[in-house]
Every structure is written in C-alpha cells, then in structure tokens.
Amino acid sequence: MKLLHKVSVRIVIALVVGFLLAGALTKITYTCTPIDDSVNCVAFDKAIMHPADLLNNKQNSLVKFSLIFAISAVTIFAILTVITKYHARGIK
C-alpha cells in the first residue's frame, strides 16, 4: 500500500488499466464468410487485435477507444487516490 502513495505509480496503474479496458471494450465489426448459407454473418473483433484499423479510425473505433481509455484511466486514478487517502487516514 505504501507504493500507492506515489502519484506516479497511481498514474502508471491508471494508464495501463485504461489501455487494457479500452482495448477489450472497443469492437470493430467485420463481414465474414457465411457458414451453412447463413444470410447474416458478422464477426466482432477487438480493436486491439487490429491496430491498423484502429489508427485508420474504421467505424469510429479510434474515437471510442480514446473515450473509453480516458474515462477508465481517470476513474481508476480517482479510485486509487480515494483508497490511498482513506487508508492513510486509517493509519493515523
């Protein structure tokens, strides 16, 4: 818990978790080869698996990725800060 008292550690943790969440929650839809003559065949892939499509902003994916990244990183940083402050008060 002493390590979380450093702001730089909280920032790094928030950025890593935000990146992981944004990569996992941003999806890009692709058409796929129909199996058994099905009419609607759609594949949902994670944006992190297709970084070129993410950078080309296909289906507004870069905007979604950035929004999810920003919101989750700020939220995680705030939660870690509150936990750290609460824990510091409990010790004294």
Secondary structure as UniProt FT lines:
FT   HELIX           2..5
FT   HELIX           7..25
FT   STRAND          27..31
FT   TURN            36..37
FT   STRAND          42..46
FT   HELIX           47..49
FT   HELIX           51..55
FT   TURN            56..57
FT   HELIX           58..60
FT   HELIX           61..91
//
